[in-house]
Amino acid sequence: MRIKFYFFILVLFLLGLGGALIYLAGKMQTTHLYVVEGIIVFILLYLAVFYRKIVKPMSTIGSGMELLREQDFSSRLSRVGQYEADRIVNVFNRMMEQLKNERLRMREQNHFLDLLIQASPMGVVIMTLDGEVSQLNPMAVKMLGVRLEEAQNRKLDKIDSPLAEELASIPKETTSVVRLNDANIYKCTHSSFIDRGFKHPFFLIERMTDEVMKAEKRAYEKVIRMIAHEVNNTTAGITSTLDTVEQALSTEENMEDICEVMRVCTERCFSMSRFITRFADVVKIPEPTVAQVQLNELVSMCKRFMEGMCNDRNIILRLECDPEVGQVRLDASLFEQVLVNIIKNAAESIESAGEAAGKQGEITVRTTAPALIEIVDNGPGISKETEAKLFSPFFSTKPNGQGIGLVFIREVLSRHGCAFSLRTYNDGLTRFRILFN
């Protein structure tokens, strides 16, 4: 546009000069008149050539710069018939074609990567430079257990999710294995990528629950079977011998004390056998035989069954059923045992607090539509250190606990495809939540 402006100034100047010559031509001789006419013709030819050779090519190149600035890579420049300018036009058109192809390739690649991230079985959490969540894929949203809008544009430690809290504590360029209170195990990697010269942090979350649980199960199945075999064989021989000796000594005089010792030893052997049998029962949990069951009715039966035990321990057992809850496919007998174990654990937790708690023990069994069971107790709660170990085999916080109750619960709920968690919340209440998919 600036070249055109200068060109028009030149045109006006030359036209003014031509007009002045025409005005002066009336006072000139014929020869001078021809010279003036020749000058005017030369000026007109010069202006035409100047426009074709300089102004038009520069205007075309300027239009190309505008296309670049607007990032319009689909348009092309036309040849102007001037050799140097046409060379620039050809180079420009080739450059625009390459830019268009590169942009198309990048868009296709970005679209492919976006689809890949969205469909990935791994959770991906991309952070801003300020440490806030900028993007999550669907698997990350599912793993965090929150809605997308509850996580975006917030720092990890401000998100109400146990996994988010664990992610916030992982140092940069570090991989950590996290075990949560819902028996899930995740391999979490905190890394970064370079974009426009800046490091953008992100997290990769890989669910390892199934693999770890299978490995744990293979390990403790083998150990339990070996121990059960050795203990049962040994106790069977000992009890048989003790029984024979007791019968032989019972006919002798003054042998009552020794016979009583024999009976105590025999009973202790039977107790040992029952103890190891309970471990073996965890290994032999049958596959669930599912059928349509009214969830509220099942919960009501369990509540009635456990009321006596709770009353003996001075614990109030409440039931809150949502009438909108319908039928659920489950194995009634296995699930009853799960609910009984959960209520029993809650009662024992409240009882362990004793008089120090200074409040009435309460357990509430609640159902919520569409299919959620929640067992809430006001016991002493679960520490953060204990939460991660709750569903580990043979781990127990009870002095005489065997650590198989929660393993049984985990196995049954996992076989039913339920999502579950055991956690003490900020209100001081401990909640065991079971969600049917």
Buried (B, 14 or more C-beta within 10 A) or exposed (E): EEBBEEBEEBBEEBBEEBEEBEEEBEEEEEEEBEBBBEBBEEBEEEBEEBBBBBBBBBBBBBEBEEBEEEEEBEEBBEEBEBEEBBEBBEEBBEEBEEBBEEEEEEEEEEEEEEEEBEEBEBBBBBBEEEEBBBBBBBBBBEBBBBEEEBBBEBBBEEBBBBBBBBBBEBEEEEEBEBBBBBBBBBBBBBBBEEEEEEEBBBBBBBBBBEEBBEEBBEEBBEBBBEEBEEBBEEBEEBBEEBEEBBEEBEEEEEBEEBBEEBEEBBEBBEEBBEEBEEBBEBBEBEEBEBEEBEBBEBBBEBBEEBBEBBEEEEBBBEBEBBEEBEEBEBBBEBBBBBBBBBBBBBBBBBBBBEEEBEEEBBBBBBBBEEBBBBBBBBBBBBEEEBBBBBBBBBBBBEEEBBBBBBBBBBBBBBBBEBBBBBBBEEEEBBBBBBBBE
